[in-house]
Amino acid sequence: MSDTEEVAEEVIEKNEEEVNAVSIIIGLIYTLVCFFAIFLSFKCNEGKFAFGGFLAALCCSPFYIAYKLGTSMDKCFPPKLLNTIVPKPVISK
């Protein structure tokens, strides 16, 4: 085996290790997003199990989170938390 082939194999192995690290990080992030979506499916249904919501949270986690936060944010989070995130407008007389 020549020196160029050995160098090429080393570069390929190094690239594979970098790709594996990135894919592991992306997988962990998606897992956290999935768990948050499942948490929202229970929280927004007042602690009850709803098969449709659970299935949507499991299959399409990012879209389910966006949908729930956009449509029923008041059911999913307590009002005290909502006031810190999105303060109510002050109307002066």
Secondary structure, DSSP 8 states (H G I E B T S, - for coil): --HHHHHHHHHHHHHHHHHHHHHHHHHHHHHHHHHHHHHHHHHTTTT---HHHHHHHHHSHHHHHHHHHHH-HHHHS-HHHHHHHS-------
